[in-house]
């Protein structure tokens, strides 16, 4: 018998568990994020080959599996950062990195950050260690406002291949200080945006490869044809009303970021099916576009039936601590009336639904990817932290630059106070 045939016979004779990566989490308080299943006390989760195979309270557990006893702790789906710049900035370059912005260029809607995503960024392990397993990474500015450019979806596996989907959304910013790029006119911003979408709507694919559209036209055409969602950063009520009209006129897939005064038009947003991404903790009017911001905005949107997600909008939290910032914002929303599970959904299942990845992430259900977090306390408490993070069924390291510095210098400090 040849070596090849012998090896094939031997492999076929081996038990199935040799091929399958099999893990079982037991004795967990499981927030499935599945509406009809809700919370499972003393629940179990079976994970096979990176996917969730079964979830329940009295499961027949498979043999030869790695068993993780959660000791009654809370288990949630991996958090999804709805808007950040992970992979594009670092500690010392949070507001100045050329990876996430470009100026004085012909690149506008076509500015694409996928080429700059750095899987070795020191901030990605930090995000993983705070329970983030996916993130939408966005550009800051392009050379042609009001467009910022094309964002990307990251899956924070421990691999050079964190870029899951490039050209994931087209990002634009209207109002506020950015209006200076359009001659200081907010009206001009809206005119430029509509004009660009109009031109893309009537663009026809070239008959020959010698006549290709520019990158900006391709990006805009993907939006008007429904291939890409348009993410609009707008804050005040009048701009949000303009965004609703834009969605109706062009039949766009539209998502609103910022949305400080969205509660004022919550019924209109719900009727139009337009989701929003907001920061409930950003409750002070930093600009004249945010004069009507209020603490209970998330609950008002929830009551109206608006689909929403949370992000960390302020300074360092946007990229350096997006997990902690978003969890803190979610807890703030709960303190101001939002139901607890609605807040958790805004960090997981509802974020996945907004970004169109709900069949892969956001819920603990059979067939979903095994992105899971076991917490040492309440996930919405800033003092809580993951004790285990699984991404695609693999346990992720919780080591970060901060933990390495702690482990290096803390013993010396304790020995020599």
Helices and strands as residue ranges (DSSP letters): H 3-13, G 16-18, E 22-31, E 39-48, E 51-56, E 66-69, E 74-77, E 79-84, G 91-93, G 98-100, G 113-116, H 122-128, E 132-137, E 147-155, E 163-173, G 176-182, H 186-201, H 215-224, E 229-234, H 237-250, E 254-258, G 262-265, H 266-272, E 275-278, G 288-290, H 297-304, E 308-310, G 315-318, H 322-335, H 340-347, H 349-354, E 372-375, E 386-391, E 394-395, H 401-415
